[in-house]
Amino acid sequence: MSVYETLRHFADSYGLVAIFALYLVLCLWHFRPGSRTHVDAAKHSIFKDDHDGN
């Protein structure tokens, strides 16, 4: 088995699982209990300049 075939097999199987797991972690990271303050700050940040008195 060549190096290319070995890497291709890894990417097709374990690489796909790793990418999917990373996707789930990044999507669910915002729903963890300690992130409420960061999420609230991010969702109100687009209105920050509207309330500066300009």
Secondary structure as GFF3:
##gff-version 3
##sequence-region A 1 54
A	DSSP	alpha_helix	3	10	.	.	.	ID=ss1
A	DSSP	pi_helix	11	15	.	.	.	ID=ss2
A	DSSP	alpha_helix	16	28	.	.	.	ID=ss3
A	DSSP	three_ten_helix	29	31	.	.	.	ID=ss4
A	DSSP	three_ten_helix	33	35	.	.	.	ID=ss5
A	DSSP	alpha_helix	36	44	.	.	.	ID=ss6
A	DSSP	three_ten_helix	45	51	.	.	.	ID=ss7
###
